[in-house]
Amino acid sequence: METETRVPVNRLPIRICNDERRVITRLFAFDELHRLQRIIDQVRVLSEREAKRTLATVLQEFAGRHEDIGETFLEHFERVCELTGYADGLSEVYRLLIGSYFTMEYSLESVALFNPSIVMHPDQSGLAQGELRFLMSLRATGEGHISSTVFRTGVIGANGEVTVSPPTLYPRATQLAPDQVYLKYLFRRSLAEMSVRMGVVDRVLGPLPGEFSFDQLQQRIMEIQFEQHGSQLLDPETIQAMLWLARSNYRLALDEDADISELIIFPHAESENRGIEDLRLVRFFEDTGEAMYYGTYTAFNGHRILPMMLETTDFRTLSIHTINGAHARNKGFAMFPRRVNGHYAMCSRVDGHNLFMMYSDMPTFWESATLFAEPQYPWEYMLIGNCGSPIETNEGWLLLTHAVGPMRRYCIGAMLLDLDEPTRVIGRLERPLIAPLENEREGYTPNTVYSCGALVHNGRLVLPYAVSDRASTLATIPLEPLLDVLKGDTVL
């Protein structure tokens, strides 16, 4: 097996491990409506005294584990009423108790906590000179192998020491924001790439304003159905595609009093109901100096994957978009932290095997891709991809890579790309920067080290990485020696 390059790598004595105690609430319902109705009927016939006693027991056991669990019970009661058509006429005690039967705890991290990405935290107040506060995203996998995204915060000291703050025990899932709007011309453009009947699309979208809501879209569809006296539209698949696209683009909001480390991005849309995978964060600066955080990830619904993008300025309100275009394929999209030659730039692996460069005038539409790097060394022969967004240095773009060799062994490598022409590779490591050590080999996916993004602080590369898809850790690497090797100034 290939050994690591002799660029000095300082593995930190930090393990970020899964904590099965970190739970959220989820709706617990069944497809069989008669079962839902049976439970409602059973609770309804309880005496008020018995209902109060049972509810008190539930609240005593679970109220301290969740923020305002009563609101959750009432919300789930309403959702079950919508499913069953049950007309509510019950007192709050019965509504709360019924809601509790349709609520479950879900352990976000019960299986694994891995594939981290790290960016500068939006709040840098209260730090000593030379310190930097960071925000780290991690892929959490729980029951049913459903993946979500959780966050940790911490501080990097002036001399490279890293402290990761302990998370809150009971995190808060973000809520769907009610004011999501869609731009008609972008919505239509996305549908045009889905091979649907554009005549039906134009009939639906035609009367809608340039910016419309999901409710307006649904109302317009109902109007057309009414015009046709309730008969089916010519192409119901097109209507389903329109609703699917709308539900796949949404906004999330975190409670104002919550810390960012409590943020959870759990699957909301049909396109991601089996998982949100491998968020790659980047702090992006427009030419005006305006800062924005973007994050690319893979949505999975059990049958197909869909590239997605997160957009936020503060991690309290987040917009979720589908990534569209002829080359919005496969996994591993990573945006550059600024425009390159006036365009948004993205590193991708659209064919599942090689590295491609993409340019666009819009961050969510990518129509072309140029191959710029293929597997070259034996430890890369199976495939290469990126380990997060390129990092700008004076010598070029530092692109961390992942590669797969014999026995599906994942290693982390590095390339240096030209600042003005990123498709030109200045240099690349002949050996892995980080390869699995003996104590990093065991896990859900053995013999794997993997990262979704690093940052540079005070001349050091701070690289979080996953250990065999089980837990995560960090390493620090002096930047100058690494760049010297990539430029060919030093041979190690």
Stockholm file with secondary structure:
# STOCKHOLM 1.0

chainA/1-492         METETRVPVNRLPIRICNDERRVITRLFAFDELHRLQRIIDQVRVLSEREAKRTLATVLQEFAGRHEDIGETFLEHFERVCELTGYADGLSEVYRLLIGSYFTMEYSLESVALFNPSIVMHPDQSGLAQGELRFLMSLRATGEGHISSTVFRTGVIGANGEVTVSPPTLYPRATQLAPDQVYLKYLFRRSLAEMSVRMGVVDRVLGPLPGEFSFDQLQQRIMEIQFEQHGSQLLDPETIQAMLWLARSNYRLALDEDADISELIIFPHAESENRGIEDLRLVRFFEDTGEAMYYGTYTAFNGHRILPMMLETTDFRTLSIHTINGAHARNKGFAMFPRRVNGHYAMCSRVDGHNLFMMYSDMPTFWESATLFAEPQYPWEYMLIGNCGSPIETNEGWLLLTHAVGPMRRYCIGAMLLDLDEPTRVIGRLERPLIAPLENEREGYTPNTVYSCGALVHNGRLVLPYAVSDRASTLATIPLEPLLDVLKGDTVL
#=GR chainA/1-492 SS CCCCCSSCCEECSCCBCCCTTCEEEEECCCSCHHHHHHHHHHHHTSCHHHHHHHHHHHHHHHGGGSTTHHHHHHHHHHHHHHHHTCCCCCCHHHHHHHHHHTEEEEETTSSEEEEEEEEECSCCTTCCTTCEEEEEEEEEECGGGCEEEEEEEEEECTTSCEEECCCCSSCEECEECTTCEEEHHHHHHHHHTTTCCHHHHHHHHTTSCSEEEHHHHHHHHHHHHHHTTTCCCSCHHHHHHHHHHHHHSEEEECCTTSCGGGEEECCCSGGGTTEEEEEEEEEEECTTSCEEEEEEEEEECSSCEEEEEEEESSSSEEEEEECBSTTCCSSCCEECSBCBTTBEEEEECTTSSSEEEEEESBTTBCCCCEEEECCCSGGGTTEEEESSSCEEETTEEEEEEEEECGGGCEEEEEEEECSSCTTSEEEECSSCSBCCCGGGSCSSSSSBEECSCCEEETTEEEEEEEETTTEEEEEEEEHHHHHHHHHTSSCC
#=GC SS_cons         CCCCCSSCCEECSCCBCCCTTCEEEEECCCSCHHHHHHHHHHHHTSCHHHHHHHHHHHHHHHGGGSTTHHHHHHHHHHHHHHHHTCCCCCCHHHHHHHHHHTEEEEETTSSEEEEEEEEECSCCTTCCTTCEEEEEEEEEECGGGCEEEEEEEEEECTTSCEEECCCCSSCEECEECTTCEEEHHHHHHHHHTTTCCHHHHHHHHTTSCSEEEHHHHHHHHHHHHHHTTTCCCSCHHHHHHHHHHHHHSEEEECCTTSCGGGEEECCCSGGGTTEEEEEEEEEEECTTSCEEEEEEEEEECSSCEEEEEEEESSSSEEEEEECBSTTCCSSCCEECSBCBTTBEEEEECTTSSSEEEEEESBTTBCCCCEEEECCCSGGGTTEEEESSSCEEETTEEEEEEEEECGGGCEEEEEEEECSSCTTSEEEECSSCSBCCCGGGSCSSSSSBEECSCCEEETTEEEEEEEETTTEEEEEEEEHHHHHHHHHTSSCC
//
